[in-house]
Every structure is written in structure tokens, then in C-alpha cells.
Amino acid sequence: MMQEKDFVSYEYRTVGIKAKDETKAVDMYEAFGWEVSGAAPSLTGNVMLSLKRDRRIPHKQELMKLERQAEETLRSIDALERAKTLGASVFAYIFGCFSALVLGGGMCLTLLIEGSIPALVGGIVLGLIGIALCGVNYAIYRKWVEKKTRALLPVLDETEEKLANILERGNDLLSAERI
């Protein structure tokens, strides 16, 4: 005699996320009833998560709404993390190019005007200024990032707390039917 098997119809979803956020994303999707059926790295450095969940999951509409809120909150956290270094990076690139041009100008002054002591001394001084500017660039970058991080930390903590609350509400909806 054959035993009858309970048939479960699943819905499937594939989500691309950054490799550094894989654990956070897995926790997030599990809070809304998804099971990770696979994870594969992609060429862009991301991870493709394959997810599945029961199509007849209770409170599906509410879970989907909470899931969209959680995804948007996770994107906000990612944007805040990028904002910590974005301005400092742009400044560092521009200032670094300027510093390299000053250094190059000193080299040109030294090498192109032969036999002139003032040009040689001026070129050496200009080159040393360029080297000093290149060296100070990283210190400016670090200070800028520290300042921006201190400014964004309360907002980042608040947003992560908001995400945790959304995940708890999703998990509570899943647990309500199992009791």
C-alpha cells in the first residue's frame, strides 16, 4: 500500500545581493517564509540567492508588504554605508590628480629647462610640494570618513532598528499560524 504524500506548491524567486550582505539577506527572507534553496556567486561579485516558499502561506499579502518594506530599508542601509565614503573618495581622487600634476610640473620644470639653477631648484621645490600633497591626501580622506561616519551613525542605527522591527513583525505573522 502506498502512502499518500502531502503536495506542497511552491513559489520561487531569485534575488541578487552583494556578497557582504548575504547573511543579512538570508535572515531577512527567512523572516518572510522563504527558504534558501541555493546560492551561487555571479561574475559581478554578487550572490544569486534561489528562494522558495509555500504558495498557500497564511498572511501572504501582509508578508509581501513587509518584505517590500524590508528590502527598501536594506537598500537605505546600503546607501547610508556608501554615503560614509562617497564624498571623501571624490575629493581624494580630485586632490590626488591635482597633487600628481604638481609633482609632474616640478619634474617638467627640472628636466625641460637645462642649465638653469633657478629652474632646477624651483622644480625640486614644486616636486616636493606635490609629494607632500599626495601624502596628506590619505590623512584628509580618513578624517573626512570619520566625520561622516560619526554624523551618519545615529541614522544608520535607527534604520537597522527599523529593519529588525519589520523582520520581527514578519516572523510573528509566520509564527501566528503555527501555534
C-alpha positions as CSV (number, residue, x, y, z in Angstrom):
1,M,0.0,0.0,0.0
2,M,1.4,3.4,-1.0
3,Q,1.4,6.2,1.4
4,E,-0.1,9.5,0.2
5,K,2.2,12.4,0.2
6,D,1.1,15.9,1.0
7,F,1.7,18.0,-2.0
8,V,3.1,21.5,-1.5
9,S,3.1,24.0,-4.3
10,Y,6.0,26.5,-4.0
11,E,6.6,29.9,-5.4
12,Y,10.2,30.6,-6.5
13,R,12.3,33.7,-6.5
14,T,15.9,34.6,-7.4
15,V,17.5,37.6,-5.7
16,G,20.9,39.2,-6.5
17,I,22.6,40.6,-3.5
18,K,26.1,41.8,-2.6
19,A,28.3,39.1,-1.2
20,K,28.9,41.0,2.0
21,D,25.1,41.2,2.7
22,E,24.4,37.5,2.1
23,T,23.8,36.6,5.7
24,K,21.7,39.6,6.3
25,A,19.6,38.9,3.2
26,V,19.1,35.2,4.2
27,D,17.9,36.2,7.6
28,M,15.6,38.8,6.1
29,Y,14.0,36.5,3.6
30,E,13.6,33.6,6.1
31,A,11.6,36.1,8.3
32,F,9.0,36.2,5.5
33,G,8.7,32.4,5.0
34,W,11.3,31.9,2.2
35,E,13.8,29.0,2.3
36,V,17.1,29.4,0.6
37,S,17.4,26.6,-2.0
38,G,20.7,27.7,-3.4
39,A,23.3,30.4,-3.5
40,A,25.6,31.0,-6.5
41,P,28.2,33.6,-7.0
42,S,27.9,35.8,-10.1
43,L,30.5,37.5,-12.2
44,T,29.8,40.9,-10.7
45,G,30.8,39.9,-7.2
46,N,27.2,39.5,-6.1
47,V,25.5,36.3,-4.9
48,M,22.3,35.0,-6.5
49,L,20.0,33.5,-3.9
50,S,17.4,31.0,-5.0
51,L,14.4,31.1,-2.7
52,K,11.2,29.1,-2.4
53,R,8.2,29.2,-0.1
54,D,4.8,27.6,0.2
55,R,2.2,29.3,-2.1
56,R,-0.5,28.8,0.5
57,I,1.4,30.6,3.2
58,P,-1.0,32.4,5.6
59,H,-1.0,36.2,5.7
60,K,0.7,36.3,2.3
61,Q,-0.3,39.8,1.4
62,E,0.9,41.3,4.7
63,L,4.1,39.3,4.4
64,M,4.7,40.6,0.9
65,K,4.1,44.2,2.0
66,L,6.5,43.8,5.0
67,E,9.0,42.1,2.6
68,R,9.0,45.2,0.3
69,Q,9.5,47.5,3.3
70,A,12.4,45.3,4.5
71,E,14.0,45.3,1.0
72,E,13.7,49.1,0.8
73,T,15.1,49.5,4.3
74,L,18.0,47.2,3.4
75,R,18.7,49.4,0.3
76,S,18.6,52.5,2.6
77,I,21.2,50.9,4.9
78,D,23.4,50.2,1.9
79,A,23.0,53.8,0.6
80,L,24.0,55.1,4.1
81,E,27.1,52.9,4.1
82,R,28.1,54.2,0.7
83,A,27.5,57.8,1.8
84,K,30.1,57.4,4.5
85,T,32.9,57.3,2.0
86,L,31.5,58.8,-1.2
87,G,32.3,62.5,-0.7
88,A,35.7,61.7,0.7
89,S,36.5,59.4,-2.2
90,V,35.6,62.0,-4.8
91,F,37.7,64.6,-3.0
92,A,40.6,62.2,-2.7
93,Y,40.6,61.4,-6.4
94,I,40.5,65.0,-7.5
95,F,43.0,66.1,-4.9
96,G,45.3,63.2,-5.8
97,C,45.2,64.1,-9.5
98,F,46.0,67.7,-8.6
99,S,48.9,66.6,-6.4
100,A,50.2,64.4,-9.2
101,L,50.0,67.3,-11.6
102,V,52.0,69.5,-9.2
103,L,54.6,66.7,-8.9
104,G,54.7,66.3,-12.6
105,G,55.1,70.1,-13.1
106,G,58.1,70.1,-10.9
107,M,59.7,67.2,-12.9
108,C,59.0,69.1,-16.1
109,L,60.5,72.3,-14.8
110,T,63.6,70.4,-13.7
111,L,64.1,68.4,-16.9
112,L,63.0,70.8,-19.6
113,I,65.0,73.9,-18.7
114,E,68.5,72.7,-18.8
115,G,71.4,74.6,-17.3
116,S,69.1,76.9,-15.2
117,I,69.8,76.6,-11.5
118,P,66.6,78.6,-10.5
119,A,64.5,76.2,-12.7
120,L,66.2,73.2,-11.1
121,V,65.6,74.5,-7.5
122,G,62.0,75.5,-8.4
123,G,61.3,72.1,-10.0
124,I,62.7,70.3,-6.9
125,V,60.6,72.5,-4.6
126,L,57.5,72.0,-6.7
127,G,58.1,68.2,-6.8
128,L,58.4,68.1,-3.0
129,I,55.2,70.1,-2.6
130,G,53.5,67.6,-5.0
131,I,54.8,64.6,-2.9
132,A,53.7,66.3,0.3
133,L,50.2,66.9,-1.1
134,C,50.0,63.2,-2.2
135,G,51.0,62.2,1.3
136,V,48.5,64.4,3.1
137,N,45.6,63.2,0.8
138,Y,45.1,60.0,2.7
139,A,45.0,61.8,6.0
140,I,42.3,64.2,4.7
141,Y,40.4,61.2,3.4
142,R,40.4,59.4,6.7
143,K,39.4,62.5,8.7
144,W,36.5,63.1,6.3
145,V,35.3,59.5,6.5
146,E,35.5,59.5,10.3
147,K,33.5,62.8,10.5
148,K,30.8,61.5,8.0
149,T,30.6,58.1,9.9
150,R,30.0,59.9,13.2
151,A,27.3,62.0,11.6
152,L,25.6,59.0,9.9
153,L,25.9,56.5,12.8
154,P,22.7,57.5,14.6
155,V,20.7,57.4,11.3
156,L,22.3,54.0,10.4
157,D,21.4,52.6,13.9
158,E,17.9,53.8,13.6
159,T,17.4,52.3,10.1
160,E,18.9,49.0,11.2
161,E,16.5,49.0,14.2
162,K,13.6,49.7,11.8
163,L,14.7,46.7,9.7
164,A,14.8,44.5,12.8
165,N,11.3,45.5,13.7
166,I,10.0,44.7,10.3
167,L,11.6,41.3,10.4
168,E,10.2,40.6,13.8
169,R,6.7,41.5,12.6
170,G,7.1,39.2,9.6
171,N,8.3,36.4,11.8
172,D,5.4,37.0,14.2
173,L,2.9,36.6,11.3
174,L,4.6,33.3,10.3
175,S,4.5,32.1,13.9
176,A,0.9,33.1,14.5
177,E,-0.4,30.3,12.2
178,R,1.9,27.6,13.5
179,I,0.6,27.8,17.1
